[in-house]
Amino acid sequence: MLVCLCLIFVAPVVHAQSLQSLLQDNADAVANPSRSTVDVVVRALAEAPVEGSPRFLEDWRDKAIWVRLSDGIFFSAAEDGDGLVLTNLDTGVQTTVADDDGFDQIRPNAGVRRVINAALVQFQLSDADVTRRIAALDAISRDPAADQLVPLRQSIPGEPDTSILARKVQLERQLTARFGDSMQERVAAINFLSGDLSVEVRGVISQILTTRQFVGISIPEGTNVAQIMEIGDDLNEVEAYQLLVDADLVPATVTPDDIVATLTAQIEDGQVAGVDVSTLGTDAARIAAYDMLVTRGDAAPFIAPEDRASALDAHTFYLAYTEVNTDITAAAEDAEAAIAMQLNVGKTLDLTLDALSLASIYFLAAIGLAITFGVMGVINMAHGEFIMMGAYTGYVVQQIVPDYTLSIIIALPMAFAVTFAAGVAMERLVIRHLYHRPLETLLATFGIAIVLQQLAKNIFGTQARPLTSPDWLAGAWVVNDVVQISTIRIAIFALALLFLCLILYILKRTRLGLEVRAVTQNPGMAASMGINPDRINMLTFGLGSGIAGIAGVAIGLYAKVTSEMGADYIVQSFMTVVVGGVGNVWGTLAGASLIGFTQKGIEFFNPSNTLAAQTYMILFVILFIQFRPKGIVALKARAAGD
């Protein structure tokens, strides 16, 4: 059958023939299909291909072919109540009959359907319909076989679609690596695949390097040995001896418990094998009595430890490749090593991208807190709730503006405005009355955080609300099967860079930035120069709160938007500010990077427990600030003033 399938693509058309007439020539094979007769029909379709053959094979497989008993004509039919809707196999013309009397449904069994499926794949590889060609390639990927190689090769030169062509070439190389005719052909295919990190290629290499475990007095000549197994390192003595038993090379061993059980079962009148039970108090006595049972044929032989050790020493335990050609397995081993190296590089790059993404999120969440904490010395426990307010602002905007791209563009400045106003109101009403009273400030802002959370629950409910990203932010940037990062995280990284540049510009190039830096370094001197520290504190607190709102929109695009979402970031925000250095933009960036990379590194070694990773992260921060209490980048003027 395999050869005839290939003829589908290479055999010339000898004479024109309709599908119906071809089936009539093989009527019995079609009407009564079996594993032996289905090949006849497939060969006929291969030698004289006619239009509609793939469709017929699909219907035949799906039990949709019926035969009219009066003249033996075949139809594709669908049941319609008690009747049938018949489709002419040559013309496609449909007719309806009131009942199915006089028609018989052809029902191929599972084995026949498998053969038909295999034939269909070969037809579909060159089908004009793109979806059918893709389906055929999917079928080959799921169940690769040697008979698919030649038809796949024949379909490559005429493939018009570049993406399908690339996939066909890749599949052809995979099939050649496993089923190629010559060693040189297979080695070349393996070398071609050595730079591919896809799961399919790794599976092909793994199949070639499949091993089986063997044991013998010596290794047979011509065996492709993968590993000589050492007892103690690769096998323990019990496992090794059991392998000898399974191979019928030694008798099964008898454990001390087996000896006791056998002796107990043989007790008669207080004796075992003529020995009084009272004398069997030692291992040596029990073994001697057991040996007597063995001599009488009433027990299995006992293998002494020294005999077992001798048997193990006399045999060799080894793993052998199922592939007998050493050149092929050597090429596969080289490919596996190259893939393993690239996998390690890819995993490192993937971990780095994840860490950069997490650092970007922490930077966005913490930069507003760094500004307010650095300038005012206020421990704002409600900072996370400003992030939450920004996310809910984005959600509300999306309910009004259904265009997701436009809604995000509107939501960013809107979130800044809402949280800026909330920050200014909070500073004017509460914070300014508690300057230089850190404990009271902490308790007051903590209470405000609880109030804001409850307000959010009352307004939006406890259920998570969606903040949907535009289509152009959907999906991921995929380098290969190992390295990939979601587009939304790339956007957050870009947003973090944008805010870094914007804040640096404000602080370094604007009058407000100059006054903020002056108040940060020496409030008294700044006041003597005509700067109003009270106004600067208000604007700074509003600016920090507004930035937190924008961070909320960005974070809400990929995280859940709930009333408690701010609590997920407040701890990390404070850690970022403290580790980086209070009141310093570069310090916040350094702190976010250190915490992001460290947390991802901890998660890499303990991926199943993110809570443990966060715990270890907090312990790391505690140790870090013991050695560098002013953070990575400390403000020198503030340090001098302190």
Secondary structure by P-SEA (a helix, b strand, c coil): caaaaaacccccccccccaaaaaaaaaaaaacccccaaaaaaaaaaaccccaaaaaaaaaaaccccccccccccccccccccccccccccccbbbbbcccccbbbbbbcaaaaaaaaaaaaaaacccccaaaaaaaaaaaaacccccaaaaaaaaccccccaaaaaaaaaaaaaaaacccccaaaaaaaaaaacccccaaaaaaaaaaabbbbbccccccccccccccccccccccaaaaaaaaaaaccccccccaaaaaaaaaaaccccccccccccccccaaaaaaaaaaaaaaccccccccaaaaaaaaaacccbbbbccccaaaaaaaaaaaaaaaaaaaaaaaaaaaaaaaaaaaaaaaacaaaaaaaaaccccccaaaaaaaaaaaaaaaaaaacccaaaaaaaaaaaaaaaaaaaaaaaaaccccccccaaaaaaaaaaaaaaaaaaaaaaacccccccccccccccccccccccbbbbaaaaaaaaaaaaaaaaaaaaacccaaaaaaaaaaccaaaaaaacccaaaaaaaaaaaaaaaaaaaaaaaacccccccccccccaaaaaaaaaaaccccaaaaaaaaaaaaaaaaaaaaaccccaaaaaaaaaaaaaaaaaaccccccccaaaaaac
